[in-house]
Amino acid sequence: MKFNWKKKTAIYIGRFQPFHLGHKKLFLKALKSSSQVCILVMDSKGINKKNPYSFRVVKKKIIESLKRYKSKFIIIKIPVVSSVVYGRKVGYKIRKLDLPLNIEKISATKLRKKINRK
């Protein structure tokens, strides 16, 4: 089964520097309320020290982490986002998905520091 461009889809935007368990849990929560997820990855490598990974590396990590759900997502590269805007009521919701505190506390900054020490 392939990603279906006609199905209702959740949009998930991030830098994913690196993609970690917190990101995966958010993906899974989004998948519970939508049949599939479009993961929009900001091409942010090199903007500053917080963005060491290229789009290619981030995409590979996401695919490895979500391989069980391969027909339920697509990954698209986007420019660095400064804001998300929309006009009048357009038929979709913008929602914050809450996760358990132990997952919310996962920090990509701390993960990058661990990776750089190796």
C-alpha positions in Angstrom: 0.0 0.0 0.0 1.3 3.5 -0.9 0.8 6.9 0.6 -2.6 8.1 -0.7 -2.7 11.8 -1.8 -6.5 11.8 -1.5 -6.8 10.7 2.1 -7.1 13.1 5.0 -3.6 13.6 6.3 -1.9 15.1 9.3 1.0 17.5 8.7 4.0 17.2 11.0 6.7 19.9 10.6 10.1 19.8 12.3 13.9 20.0 12.0 14.3 16.5 13.6 18.0 17.2 14.5 18.0 14.2 15.3 14.7 12.3 14.9 14.2 10.7 18.4 11.6 8.8 20.5 9.7 12.0 21.3 9.3 12.7 17.6 8.2 9.1 17.0 5.6 9.2 19.8 4.2 12.4 18.3 4.0 10.8 14.9 2.1 7.8 16.4 -0.3 10.1 18.2 -1.0 12.0 15.0 -1.5 8.7 13.2 -4.3 7.8 15.6 -6.4 10.8 14.4 -5.4 10.7 10.8 -5.0 7.8 8.3 -1.5 9.0 7.4 1.1 11.7 8.1 3.0 14.1 5.8 6.3 14.8 7.6 7.7 18.1 6.5 11.4 18.3 7.2 13.1 21.8 7.3 16.3 21.8 5.4 18.2 23.5 8.2 21.7 21.9 8.1 24.4 24.4 8.9 22.2 27.3 10.0 23.8 27.0 13.4 25.3 24.3 15.7 21.8 23.0 16.5 21.4 21.8 12.9 24.2 19.4 12.1 22.3 16.9 10.0 21.4 17.1 6.3 17.9 16.4 5.0 19.2 13.1 3.6 20.5 12.0 7.0 17.3 13.1 8.8 15.1 11.4 6.2 17.1 8.1 6.5 16.7 8.2 10.3 13.0 8.8 10.1 12.5 6.0 7.6 14.5 3.6 9.8 12.5 4.6 12.9 9.1 4.4 11.2 9.7 1.4 8.8 6.7 -0.4 10.3 4.5 2.4 9.1 6.0 2.9 5.7 2.7 3.2 3.8 1.4 5.7 6.4 3.8 8.6 5.9 5.7 10.6 3.3 8.7 12.8 3.9 9.0 16.1 2.1 11.9 18.6 2.3 10.8 22.2 3.0 12.7 25.5 3.6 13.3 26.8 7.1 9.9 27.9 8.4 9.5 31.2 10.2 5.7 31.0 10.6 2.7 29.0 9.7 -0.2 31.1 8.4 -3.7 30.5 7.1 -6.7 32.5 6.1 -10.2 32.2 7.2 -11.7 28.9 8.3 -10.2 26.5 5.8 -11.5 23.1 6.9 -8.7 21.8 9.0 -7.5 22.2 12.6 -4.2 23.2 14.0 -3.7 21.2 17.1 -1.0 20.7 19.8 -0.7 17.1 20.7 0.3 16.6 24.3 2.6 13.7 25.2 3.6 12.3 28.6 6.1 14.5 30.5 8.9 11.9 30.2 8.5 12.0 26.4 8.1 15.8 26.3 11.4 16.1 28.2 13.4 14.3 25.5 15.8 16.9 24.1 17.5 16.8 20.7 20.1 19.3 22.1 21.1 16.7 24.7 21.1 13.9 22.1 23.4 15.9 19.8 25.8 16.5 22.7 25.9 12.8 23.4 26.5 12.0 19.8 29.3 14.6 19.5 31.1 13.1 22.5 31.5 9.7 20.8 
